[in-house]
Amino acid sequence: MENQVILPWEVDELTHGEFYVPDYINDIGLEVLKQYNLKVNSMQVVTTKPDKGGSIWKLETSSGPKSFKLLHRRPTRSMFSLGAQRYLVDVKKARVPGIITTKSGEDYVQAGGKLWFVAEWIEPLTPVTKDLEGAKQLCYALGEFHRLSQEYVPPAVAEVASRLYKWPKSYQKIVTKMDWFRTVAHAYSSMPASQDLLNVVDLFQEQAKRSVEALNQSQYPELVKLGNANWGLVHQDYGWSNGQMGPNGIWIIDLDGVAYDLPIRDLRKLITGTMADLYRWDVTWMREMIQAYHEANPISPELYDILMIDMSLPNEFYKNIKEVLYEPEIFLNETTSQLIRTIVDTDQSKWPALKEIQNDWRNK
């Protein structure tokens, strides 16, 4: 078992059920748990990432419920996020789950080529309401998380996970991928969504090119010179499921993907995702979400400009259409045609909304 390497697995829902984990991984997990001072009464899978080789179990133990995670990332990458979790709990007293140490005082166990760890299972946790008040609560908690994560220094054994310096490259990638979308749509021209994609890809590519130009002319180079620790960590997957109301306020969970970055990237993703859910860009929501965040982690005028530029990217179009590169014969269907039309319709309200709020921070 010591030499067994955990790999992604296939799931046949007819025979395996929703949360299937291969037996050999369960066996490794049971061996890992022997390294903890825990009397485990039951062990239930609550989520899996079979395509990446990760899983989460809820443990019922004699000392209360715990979370037991098999992290799918490289061990040195996972050491970065676990170090961050330890820092946030011990040094900053943040509302993130505390890590349970092994019998030998370690934060994790390495087995099967992956890291495993046990953390507190926070109860009760309930999602905030899917309205403006709930959105503001999420934004305030996000700002608080970003502020508390500043000055984090990872363990020496961990790789440094940073997206801080990668913005120009990631912006340009979106421009380039639009060419790929166009090529695939031409190659599969008989598919239902191909013409819809061809009708709009030029529009969104031009938007992306303007965003690249705006970023190049912004204060981005000066901001990133301040360095990783100055800015702190972004969550990368923050929203109604990973920020939930619990004891004494909102708790932020699932920190496995945290990385150094400009903090407003998380805020931008939360805003653009919320606007997509509303099917329109709503100025009131945008202003109040940004203000709620600002109260917890002040946004400078220069950083606000970067937020505006990041929202100008065709984020929702790119996020939803990039799957076309993997399975075009499945993806380019009638459902995707409707999705494209919805994204285009929502995009109509984006530009007047951004124009209305772009100067809000000039005198801050």
VMD Tcl script that draws the C-alpha trace (Angstrom):
set ca {
  {0.00 0.00 0.00}
  {2.89 2.36 0.75}
  {3.96 2.31 -2.91}
  {0.45 2.74 -4.32}
  {-0.11 6.05 -6.11}
  {-3.58 7.59 -6.07}
  {-4.82 8.39 -9.57}
  {-8.01 9.99 -10.96}
  {-10.81 7.47 -11.36}
  {-13.75 6.80 -13.65}
  {-17.28 6.93 -12.24}
  {-20.15 4.91 -13.65}
  {-23.12 6.35 -11.74}
  {-25.31 3.35 -12.62}
  {-23.05 0.97 -10.73}
  {-21.05 3.25 -8.43}
  {-23.52 5.81 -7.15}
  {-22.93 9.54 -6.76}
  {-19.93 9.66 -4.42}
  {-17.86 6.65 -5.39}
  {-14.29 6.29 -4.11}
  {-12.23 3.25 -5.18}
  {-11.64 0.68 -2.46}
  {-7.86 1.07 -2.51}
  {-8.23 4.78 -1.69}
  {-10.60 4.02 1.19}
  {-8.02 1.50 2.46}
  {-5.24 4.10 2.32}
  {-7.54 6.53 4.16}
  {-8.14 4.03 6.97}
  {-4.39 3.57 7.35}
  {-3.91 7.34 7.46}
  {-6.51 7.68 10.23}
  {-4.48 5.31 12.42}
  {-1.97 8.16 12.75}
  {-4.55 10.29 14.59}
  {-5.79 10.16 18.17}
  {-9.37 9.82 16.95}
  {-11.99 7.24 17.73}
  {-13.90 7.19 14.44}
  {-17.48 5.95 14.70}
  {-18.47 6.50 11.09}
  {-17.01 7.79 7.82}
  {-19.18 9.21 5.03}
  {-18.08 10.55 1.64}
  {-19.55 14.05 1.14}
  {-17.87 15.08 -2.12}
  {-15.37 13.75 -4.65}
  {-13.19 15.01 -7.49}
  {-12.73 11.77 -9.42}
  {-11.24 13.52 -12.46}
  {-8.47 14.93 -10.26}
  {-8.17 12.28 -7.56}
  {-9.58 14.01 -4.48}
  {-12.27 13.35 -1.89}
  {-13.78 14.63 1.36}
  {-15.30 12.50 4.11}
  {-17.27 13.54 7.18}
  {-16.08 11.67 10.24}
  {-18.22 11.14 13.31}
  {-15.79 10.78 16.19}
  {-15.91 10.60 19.97}
  {-14.65 14.22 19.99}
  {-17.25 15.52 17.52}
  {-17.55 15.70 13.72}
  {-14.42 16.17 11.64}
  {-13.58 16.73 7.99}
  {-11.16 14.25 6.41}
  {-9.66 15.34 3.09}
  {-7.62 13.73 0.38}
  {-6.10 16.70 -1.47}
  {-5.77 16.22 -5.22}
  {-2.98 18.75 -5.84}
  {0.76 18.16 -5.73}
  {1.90 17.62 -2.12}
  {4.15 20.71 -2.14}
  {1.22 22.80 -3.47}
  {-1.05 21.43 -0.74}
  {1.59 22.30 1.86}
  {1.14 25.94 0.81}
  {-2.62 25.90 1.45}
  {-2.36 23.95 4.70}
  {0.26 26.40 5.94}
  {-2.16 29.20 5.11}
  {-4.98 27.50 7.00}
  {-2.76 27.06 10.03}
  {-1.66 30.73 9.85}
  {-5.23 32.02 9.54}
  {-6.46 30.00 12.51}
  {-3.52 30.26 14.90}
  {-2.14 33.72 14.13}
  {-5.13 35.63 12.79}
  {-7.99 33.85 14.63}
  {-9.94 33.77 11.37}
  {-13.19 31.86 10.99}
  {-11.72 28.97 9.02}
  {-11.69 25.33 10.22}
  {-8.84 24.41 12.54}
  {-6.48 21.59 11.54}
  {-6.29 18.49 13.75}
  {-2.72 17.28 14.21}
  {-1.52 13.68 14.02}
  {-0.17 11.75 17.00}
  {3.29 13.07 16.11}
  {2.06 16.68 15.84}
  {1.98 16.97 12.05}
  {-0.71 18.88 10.10}
  {-0.98 16.22 7.40}
  {-0.07 12.71 6.34}
  {1.47 11.93 2.97}
  {0.21 8.68 1.45}
  {-0.48 7.47 -2.07}
  {1.47 10.41 -3.45}
  {-1.04 12.89 -1.95}
  {-1.59 14.82 1.27}
  {-4.38 13.91 3.68}
  {-5.51 16.00 6.63}
  {-8.23 16.24 9.27}
  {-9.95 19.50 10.26}
  {-12.81 20.60 12.45}
  {-16.27 20.17 10.93}
  {-18.01 23.46 11.63}
  {-21.66 23.10 12.70}
  {-24.13 24.50 12.05}
  {-23.32 26.11 8.69}
  {-26.07 27.65 6.56}
  {-25.78 29.54 3.26}
  {-26.51 33.26 3.44}
  {-29.65 34.40 1.64}
  {-29.44 34.70 -2.15}
  {-30.32 38.38 -2.11}
  {-28.44 41.66 -1.87}
  {-28.05 41.43 1.91}
  {-26.57 37.95 1.58}
  {-24.24 39.14 -1.18}
  {-23.04 42.03 1.01}
  {-22.38 39.64 3.91}
  {-20.31 37.45 1.61}
  {-18.35 40.45 0.32}
  {-17.58 41.75 3.81}
  {-16.41 38.28 4.91}
  {-14.26 38.02 1.78}
  {-12.61 41.36 2.50}
  {-11.95 40.26 6.06}
  {-10.40 36.99 4.82}
  {-8.13 38.86 2.41}
  {-7.01 41.33 5.08}
  {-6.26 38.58 7.59}
  {-4.29 36.57 5.04}
  {-1.79 39.36 4.47}
  {1.81 38.70 5.57}
  {1.40 34.92 5.24}
  {4.74 33.24 4.61}
  {4.50 29.59 3.50}
  {6.54 26.77 5.04}
  {9.99 26.34 3.50}
  {9.01 22.91 2.11}
  {5.99 24.33 0.21}
  {5.97 25.64 -3.33}
  {4.84 29.23 -3.63}
  {1.41 29.42 -5.26}
  {1.07 32.88 -6.78}
  {-1.06 34.35 -9.56}
  {0.03 37.90 -8.71}
  {2.33 38.33 -11.69}
  {0.30 36.32 -14.21}
  {-2.50 38.73 -15.13}
  {-1.08 39.89 -18.50}
  {-0.47 36.29 -19.57}
  {-3.93 35.12 -18.49}
  {-5.60 38.06 -20.26}
  {-3.71 37.31 -23.46}
  {-4.67 33.64 -23.17}
  {-8.34 34.62 -23.38}
  {-7.68 36.57 -26.58}
  {-5.82 33.58 -28.05}
  {-8.46 31.03 -27.05}
  {-11.08 33.04 -28.96}
  {-9.17 32.10 -32.13}
  {-9.38 28.47 -31.05}
  {-13.13 28.77 -30.43}
  {-13.54 30.16 -33.95}
  {-11.48 27.33 -35.48}
  {-13.49 24.65 -33.66}
  {-16.82 26.23 -34.66}
  {-15.75 26.20 -38.32}
  {-14.53 22.60 -38.05}
  {-17.87 21.50 -36.57}
  {-20.01 23.84 -38.64}
  {-22.97 21.46 -38.81}
  {-23.45 21.42 -35.03}
  {-26.42 23.43 -33.65}
  {-24.37 25.98 -31.67}
  {-21.54 26.54 -34.16}
  {-23.13 29.45 -35.99}
  {-24.21 31.10 -32.71}
  {-20.61 30.89 -31.52}
  {-19.26 32.32 -34.79}
  {-21.77 35.17 -34.61}
  {-20.38 36.46 -31.30}
  {-16.76 35.35 -30.95}
  {-15.45 38.48 -32.75}
  {-17.37 40.71 -30.34}
  {-15.96 39.01 -27.26}
  {-12.44 38.82 -28.67}
  {-12.48 42.59 -29.21}
  {-13.63 43.07 -25.61}
  {-10.71 40.93 -24.42}
  {-8.23 42.89 -26.56}
  {-9.46 46.17 -25.05}
  {-9.06 44.69 -21.55}
  {-5.47 43.65 -22.36}
  {-4.72 47.19 -23.50}
  {-6.34 48.70 -20.40}
  {-4.35 46.41 -18.09}
  {-1.12 47.36 -19.89}
  {-1.88 51.04 -19.28}
  {-2.93 50.59 -15.64}
  {-1.03 50.71 -12.35}
  {-0.87 46.90 -12.31}
  {2.96 46.75 -12.63}
  {3.36 49.11 -9.67}
  {0.83 47.24 -7.53}
  {2.46 43.84 -7.99}
  {5.85 45.26 -7.02}
  {4.51 45.32 -3.45}
  {4.86 41.53 -3.47}
  {2.94 38.43 -2.52}
  {2.77 38.76 1.24}
  {1.62 42.38 1.03}
  {-1.53 41.38 -0.87}
  {-2.24 38.09 0.83}
  {-4.32 35.22 -0.46}
  {-7.28 34.77 -2.76}
  {-9.62 31.84 -2.21}
  {-10.22 31.22 -5.95}
  {-13.52 29.40 -5.43}
  {-15.48 31.71 -3.13}
  {-19.25 32.00 -3.09}
  {-22.46 30.87 -1.44}
  {-21.17 27.35 -0.79}
  {-17.68 28.16 0.56}
  {-18.70 31.18 2.63}
  {-21.48 30.20 5.03}
  {-23.02 31.54 8.23}
  {-21.88 29.69 11.32}
  {-20.91 30.36 14.94}
  {-20.07 34.09 15.38}
  {-20.28 34.97 11.69}
  {-19.41 33.74 8.22}
  {-16.94 30.87 8.01}
  {-14.80 30.34 4.94}
  {-14.17 26.72 4.06}
  {-12.34 24.67 1.40}
  {-9.09 26.62 1.33}
  {-7.27 23.99 -0.73}
  {-6.80 26.30 -3.74}
  {-5.65 29.51 -2.02}
  {-2.91 31.46 -3.79}
  {-1.26 34.86 -3.62}
  {-2.96 37.41 -5.89}
  {-4.51 40.85 -6.04}
  {-7.49 40.34 -3.71}
  {-10.09 41.93 -5.98}
  {-9.87 38.90 -8.27}
  {-12.08 36.98 -5.82}
  {-14.41 39.98 -5.58}
  {-14.64 40.27 -9.36}
  {-15.54 36.60 -9.70}
  {-18.22 36.95 -7.04}
  {-19.72 40.01 -8.72}
  {-19.66 38.66 -12.28}
  {-21.12 35.34 -11.15}
  {-23.88 37.15 -9.26}
  {-24.70 39.33 -12.27}
  {-24.94 36.17 -14.39}
  {-27.40 34.71 -11.87}
  {-29.47 37.92 -12.06}
  {-29.35 37.85 -15.90}
  {-28.44 41.55 -15.79}
  {-25.75 43.89 -14.50}
  {-27.34 45.74 -11.61}
  {-25.59 48.96 -10.53}
  {-27.11 48.92 -7.02}
  {-25.90 45.38 -6.35}
  {-22.45 46.14 -7.75}
  {-21.98 49.29 -5.69}
  {-23.19 47.75 -2.45}
  {-21.12 44.58 -2.90}
  {-17.98 46.63 -3.56}
  {-18.71 48.95 -0.61}
  {-19.29 45.99 1.76}
  {-15.94 44.52 0.72}
  {-14.23 47.92 1.05}
  {-15.42 48.25 4.66}
  {-13.51 45.10 5.58}
  {-10.49 45.53 3.30}
  {-10.12 49.05 1.86}
  {-9.78 49.30 -1.93}
  {-7.42 51.98 -3.23}
  {-8.38 53.97 -6.37}
  {-5.61 52.15 -8.28}
  {-6.95 48.74 -7.23}
  {-10.51 49.83 -8.06}
  {-9.34 50.58 -11.60}
  {-7.98 47.02 -11.87}
  {-11.35 45.71 -10.66}
  {-13.11 47.66 -13.42}
  {-10.66 46.31 -16.02}
  {-11.11 42.74 -14.77}
  {-14.90 43.07 -15.02}
  {-14.51 44.33 -18.61}
  {-13.08 40.98 -19.69}
  {-15.61 38.58 -21.27}
  {-15.27 36.37 -18.20}
  {-18.64 34.59 -18.33}
  {-18.38 33.90 -22.05}
  {-14.88 32.48 -21.71}
  {-15.68 30.46 -18.59}
  {-18.74 28.83 -20.14}
  {-17.46 28.27 -23.68}
  {-13.92 26.97 -23.10}
  {-15.28 23.41 -22.74}
  {-15.83 23.47 -26.51}
  {-12.12 22.73 -26.92}
  {-12.44 19.33 -25.23}
  {-15.65 17.76 -26.56}
  {-16.99 19.93 -29.39}
  {-19.25 17.22 -30.79}
  {-21.06 17.06 -27.44}
  {-20.77 20.69 -26.37}
  {-22.01 22.47 -29.51}
  {-25.64 21.55 -28.92}
  {-28.96 23.42 -28.62}
  {-28.38 24.03 -24.90}
  {-25.13 25.84 -25.70}
  {-26.95 27.91 -28.34}
  {-29.33 29.13 -25.66}
  {-26.44 29.70 -23.22}
  {-24.63 31.89 -25.76}
  {-27.78 33.94 -26.38}
  {-28.28 34.41 -22.62}
  {-24.67 35.54 -22.14}
  {-25.01 38.03 -25.03}
  {-28.29 39.38 -23.64}
  {-26.78 39.83 -20.16}
  {-23.71 41.49 -21.67}
  {-25.89 44.31 -23.04}
  {-26.44 45.67 -19.53}
  {-22.79 45.27 -18.49}
  {-21.35 48.26 -20.32}
  {-23.72 50.99 -19.11}
  {-23.35 49.58 -15.57}
  {-19.54 49.68 -15.70}
  {-19.64 53.19 -17.16}
  {-21.88 54.37 -14.32}
  {-19.62 53.09 -11.54}
  {-16.18 53.52 -13.10}
  {-15.53 56.90 -11.44}
  {-16.97 55.99 -8.01}
  {-13.50 55.69 -6.47}
  {-11.87 58.78 -7.99}
  {-12.12 60.75 -4.74}
  {-11.66 57.90 -2.27}
}
mol new
graphics top color blue
foreach p $ca { graphics top sphere $p radius 0.5 }
foreach p [lrange $ca 0 end-1] q [lrange $ca 1 end] { graphics top cylinder $p $q radius 0.2 }
display resetview
